[in-house]
């Protein structure tokens, strides 16, 4: 599986960066094995901070794929799109379908207590940016005709 490395934007969260991050756009590749080391990925629920353009922050507690050996967090874009659409229809109908960016994870204790929702300063105080945003291409299998002996 090929990969392209991307740089995360300048750190905005006050907590140390955690995890490499991959937003998986491939609906036919679920990455049950890590694209970096080929180990089986685990399921982890993480509170993600997402900013929907033009400038609306939202946090969603999302089940993600995670490789502990590589510290790689994988979110399937189609699943995230559905969650965001549902949340936006209720909270921000004018933002449905807008572009978004996943910045990082919110400290779980702070997320549970709701400290991330009162002001932008409190939000940034609870945010772990991602170390890097990565891209991977799944291996494509093709049929090859058997050679006659």
N, C-alpha and C positions, 0 to 999 in steps of 0.2 A: 504494500500500500504506500503510495507516494504521499509526501507531505510537503506543505509550504508553511513556513513560519511567518507569523505576523506579529508586529509590535503592538503591545497594548498602549492605549493613550497614556499620557502622563498620569501618575498616581493622584487620585483625588480623595480616596478613603484615608482615614487616620490610622487604621489598623494595618499590620503588615500584610503584604500581598500573599494570597494563597492560590494554589492550583494553576496549572495550565488549563486553558479552556478551549473547547471545540464545539461550535454550534453546527451540528450535522444537518446539511441541507438534503442529504440523500435518503429518500424514503425507502429505498430498497436495501439499505445497509444500516443495521441497527447497532453495530459495534458491540456485540456481546463479548468480543475479545478486543483487547487494547490494540489500537493501530500502531503503537510505538513498540511494545514488547511482546505482543501476542498472548499475554496472560488473560484469563477470564476477568471481565469487569464485574464489579459489584453494583448493587443499587443503593443509592444514597439520596435522602431527601435534604435539599438545601434551599434556604431562603435566598432567592436571587434578586438583585437590584437591577431593574430594567428601566431605561429612559426611553420613552416614546416621543418621537419628534412631533412638535417642535421642542418641548421641554417639560414633559410630565414624567415624574419618577413614580414607579410602582414596584412593589415587592410581591413576589409569588413564591410560595413554598412548593418546589418542583422536584419530583423524583428524577434523578439523573443517573447516568452510568458513570462509574468511577473506577479508575485503576490506582490502587494505593502505591504500587511500585513506581509508577511514573508520575504520581500526583496529577493525573489528568481527569478533568471533569468533562463529560460529554452530555450535551443537551440536544435532543432531536427537535429540529426546527419546526416540523409540522405539528408536533404536540404542543410546543410553546406557542405557536401561532394560534392554535385553538383556545388555549387558556387565556392568552392576551385578548383575543376577540371577545370571549365571554366576559372577562373582567371589564373591558372597555365599554361593551354594550350597557353594562350596569352603571359604571362610574363616569366614563368619559366618552359618550357616544360619538362626539365629533372627531375622536382620534382612531376610530375603528379602521384598520387597514394601513395605518401610518407605519413608516419605518421605525425601527427601534434598535437599541444597542444594549447588550447585557454587560454591565460594568463589573460585577463581582458578587460576592456573597455577603449577607448581613450576619453579624454575630448572632448565633441562634438564641442565646439568652435574651439579648436585647430585642430580637424580633418577636419572641414570645410575649415579652412585657410591653411591646408596642412602642418602644423608645424611638424607633426608626420613622415614625409617622408624624411627629409633631413639628419639626422644623428641619431645614436643610442642614444646619449645623449638627443637630442630633443624628441625622441620617448619615452624614459623612463620618461622624465619630464611631459609628457601628459597622462601617463598611470595610471589607477586605477586597481590594482590587484583585483582578486576576494577574498572575505573573506575566503570562503571554496568551494571546489569542492565536490558535493554530488552525490550520486547514489540512484535511486528509482526503485523499481520493481512495475509494474502496477498490480492491482488486477486482478486475473484470475478467470473468471466465468466458472463454470462447470455445466453441466446438471445433475440433480438428479431425479431419478424415483420417482413418487408420490407413497406414501404408500397407499395400499388398506385398507379401513375401514371396 
